[in-house]
């Protein structure tokens, strides 16, 4: 049985569009990164799901603030300021990353906003500098709308799951480098610095975490999936049971990911319940093996 709330969105059907959207998000995300005050664990970096698409939320600027939103319903890039001024332009099939980049900067300049960013992708499906990228230009509106619908539903479920935890946790946010919607819980304990960790990793994993999220698929996992991992990974994590029965542990970067494939959710009678069941089982596995105080953090 298919659930109409969860549209079919196989990776190969929209990979060129996904790659283009990913790069659009990198440009917008880098502007937020460059202009928003630093927050712990890089919380000033991500984008956020909105009823209309993906947004930077408020970015302070001079004596006011502004917001950039990728409106994936009307297919426009919209910039708004606290003074009521607005600039926007259309998103369409054939809009190259280079043209998107120049249009964003030109419209910001009209509002007196001139961000300085490194105009190169970061861990993205392209290494071409943004001003030179005329290859990535696919924008299939049907799949963009399916992706947005999926993100809206998953965002709501992750926010519900966030409310079950009394400890420190991130907002539910969209990381534009890896293009995944994520939520992270913290034990409050310091974590050892991983040998060879870069500046981003040292800050992101300064404390013990269990992370959860959803992404649309990549070369390693070529289908949309829900995931969870525990960092640092405790011994025996992958021996813990996961639910529902279709969930599994997969090796990843020398560790383990808990995975629940999106296709298994779509065919479930209760997809919402299946996702929450998976998230909770992954949390219980990580918290048990890492020695977290599960009862102390439980909101129920």
N, C-alpha and C positions, 0 to 999 in steps of 0.2 A: 504494500500500500504506500503510495507516495503522499507526502505531506506538502500541501501547497505553500505553506509558510517557508519551506526550505527549497528554493529553486534548484534545478539541476545546473551545475556549473563546472563541468569537467575541464581540467586544466588545458588540454590540447585544443579545446574548442575556442578558447579566447586568449591563449598565451601571448600573441602579439599585442593585444589590447591590454592585458594585465601588465606586460612589461612597460608599455607606454605610460599607463596610469601610475605604476610604481615610480617611474622617473619623474613624472609630474609632481608626485608627492615628495620626492627627494628635494626638489627645488623649493617647494613651499616649506618643507620641514627644515631645510638648512637656513631659511630666513628666520624661522622661529628660534632655531639653535643659536643663530648669531645675534639676535636682538633681545631675547627674553633673559631676565636675570637667571643665573645658575641656580638650580635646585638639586637637592641630594638625589643620588642614584640616576642622574640625567632625566629627572621628571620634567625638565623644561624643554625636552627635545620632541616628544611624540606629538601626533595629531590625535583628534578625537572624533568619534562617530556622532553625527547630528541627524535630525530627521531628514535633512536634505543631502547630506554627504559626509565630507571630512573637513574638519576645521582646525586651525591653529589655536582656537580660543583667543582670549585677550593677550595681546603683546604690548607692553608699555612702550611709549614713544614720546620723547620730549615731555610736554606737559599734559599728554593725553594717552590714548591707546588706539590700537587698530586690530582687526581680525581679517584673516584670509580664509575663505571657504571654497572648497571644490564642491559646487552644487551639482550633484550627480542625478538630480531629478530634472532640472531645467538645463543641465549641461552647460554650466557657465563657471568661470572663476570670478569670485566676487570679493572685493576688498572694501571693508567698511571702517570708518573712523568714528570716534566719540563725538566729533563735530557734526555728524550727519552726512558727511561727504561719502561718496561711493564711486568706485570704478569697477568695471567688469568687462569680460570678453567671453566669446563663445568657445566651447569645447566641441570638436567635431572630428570626424574621420579625415585624416590627412594633415592634422595639426602636428607638425614635427616638434620634438622636444626643444630644438633650437628656437623655433618661433614661440613656443609656450614660454620659454625662459625669457626671451626679449620682451614679450608682451607683459609678463608679470612685472619685470623691472620698470618698463615704461609706465605702466599704470600706477605703480607705487610712487614713481617720481612725480607724477601729476599731483599726488597728495603730499609731496614734500618728504617722502620716505625713501632713503637710499641705503639699503642694506649692503653689507660687504660679506660675501660668502665665497667659499672655494667652489668654483663651478664645475666640479667633477663628481661623478657618481661614487657612492660608498657602498660596497658590498651589494652591488646591483647587477641587473642582467646586461649592463653595458658598461664599458670603460671609456667611452667617448665623452669628452667634455661637453657640457650642456650646450654651449653656443655653437658647437660643430655637429651636433647629432641631428641629422636629417633622415636617418634610417628608421627610428622608432616614431611612428606616426599613426598607429592603428587605434581607432576609437569606435568600437562596436557598442552603440548605445544600449542595445538589448542586454548584452552581458554586463555592461557597466551597471545597469539598473538591477540586474540579478545579484551582482556582487554587493551593491549597497543594501538591498533587502536582506541578504544573508548577514551582513555586518550589523545591521540594526537589531536583528533577532538575537545574534550571539552576544552583542554588547549588553542587551537586557539580561540575558542569562548569567553572564559573568558578573554583572553588577549585583544581581540577586545572590550569587555565590559569595561575592565579596562581603555581603552583609552577615554571613554566617560566622565570620572570624572577628574576634575582639582585639587581635594584635595589630601591629602596623602592617598596612598593605598599600600598594600603589593604587592610583585610579585605574580604571580600565582604559587603556590607551593603545593607539596604533603606532607601532614603531616603523618608520618609513625606510629604515635601512634594510630590514628583513621582511617588511610588508606583512606583519602579523599583528593581530589584535591580542593584547596580553594583559594579564593580571598577576601580580607577584605578592606572596605573603612572606613575612619576615619573622624569624624566631626571636630576634633581639640580640642574638649572640654574634660576636665578631667571627669572621671566617678568615682562615689563613690565606695569604696572597698566593695565587697560583703562579708557579714558576713560568716566566715568559709572558705573563699577563700584560696587556697594554693599558694605557690610561683609562680607556673606557671600561674595560673589564674590571680593573681594580676598584673603580668607583661603583660600578653596577653590582659587584659581588663582594662588597666589603663586609657584608653580614650574611648569615645563613638564609637561604631562600628556598621556597618552593614556588615555581612559576607554572602558569596555566595559559593556554591560549588557543588560537585558531589561525591557520593560514591556508591560502588557496592552493598550495602545492608548489613544489620546486623540482629540481632535477633529482634530488635524493628521495623525496616522497612525492611522486608525480600525480597526486590527487589531493583534493582538499582534506584537511584533517584537524582534529582537536588534539592537543598535546599537553604534556606536563613533564617537568624535570625537577630534580632536587639538586641544589648546589651549595656546598660541595656534595658530591654524591656519596651517600653512606654505603658501607659494605652491605651487600645482600639486597640492595633495593629491588633488583629485577626478579628476586625470588618471591616478592610480595604479590598477592592476587590483585587483579584489576577487574572492574565491572564496567559495563556488561560483558558477557562472554566473548564478544567480538573484539574487545580492547586487547592490546598486546604491548609488550615491551619490545623496543627496537634499539639496536646499537646506533650510537651517534657520537662522533667526535671523541671516541674513547670512553663514552659513558652510555647512559640509557635514557630513552624517551618513552614515556607512556603515550600510546597512540590510539585514537578512536577515529575511524575513517568517516568522513562526512556522508558517504554513500550509505553506510549502515544506519546513520541517524535518519536520513531521508525516508527510508523504508520502514521505520519503526512506527508502531501505533502511538507511542508517546515520546516523540523526539526530545522534547524539553526534559522530561524525566530521565531519559537515557543519558543526555549530556551531563546533567547534574550528578547522576550516579557515577559517571566516569570521573568527573572532577573530584568528587568526594573520595572515591577509592584511591585515586592518585595521591591526594593529600594525605590520607591515612597511611599509605605506604611510605611516603617520604618522612612524615612526622614520626612514625613509629621507629623507623630505622635510624633517623637522625636524633632521636631522643627529645623531641619537642614535647612540651606539656600540653597535650591535646585538650584536656578538660579545662585548663586555664584559658585557652583561646576560644573555646566554643561559645557561640552566642545562643545555643539551644540546650 
